[in-house]
Structures are given as C-alpha cells and as structure tokens.
C-alpha cells in the first residue's frame, strides 16, 4: 500500500469516527463477512471529507 493510500485510509477512519461512529461496527461486520476489503473500500463523498466541522 502506498503512503498516499495509507494517509487516505487514516483520514477516512478519522472522519467516520467523528461524524458517524456507529458506522465503525458496520464496516467491521462487512469486512468480517468478506463483503469489503476493509477501510480501503470505504470512500467519502466530496464535502464530507473533514473530521471537524
């Protein structure tokens, strides 16, 4: 994984934890079921990509 991808994933985790912490468990469950490849499969739409607002 590239440094840029790792940074994007860390930012995604921070945004989700700040704006929608209830999704953390959902994302973990989807990964456990093999439905996503983990946090690298999670994307955030433009305008919602900052943890603090």
N, C-alpha and C positions, 0 to 999 in steps of 0.2 A: 504494500500500500504506500502510495506517495505521501510525502509530508503535507502537501496541499489537501489531499483526501482525508488524512488523519485530522487536520485542522478543521475541515468542514464537518466531520463527524462530531468532534468535540463541541463545536458551536451548535450543531443540531441538538445534541443531548442537553446543552445548557438552555436553549430556547424551549424545548419541550418541558424540561423540569420547571422552568419559570412560568410558562404560560398555560401548560396543560399537564400537570404532574400525573394526572390519572391515566395518561396515555403510556407512561413508562411500563406499567404492568401489562398493558395490551401489547405493546411492542415486544416485550419479553415472551409473552404467550405465543405470539405469531412466530417468533424465532424458534421457540421450543417445538412448535408444530411443523416446522420446516416450510412455513409459508413465506418468510422473508429471510434474507441473509444477515439480519441484524441491523444495527444502526446505519450501516452504509446504504440500506434500502430505503431509509426514511429521508424524504425531502420536504422542504418548507417553501411555501409559495412566497414570491416577492412581496414585501410589505409586512411580512410576519417573521422576518429572519433576525430579529434582535431580541435578546433575552430581557431587556429592560425597557419598559415604555410607560 
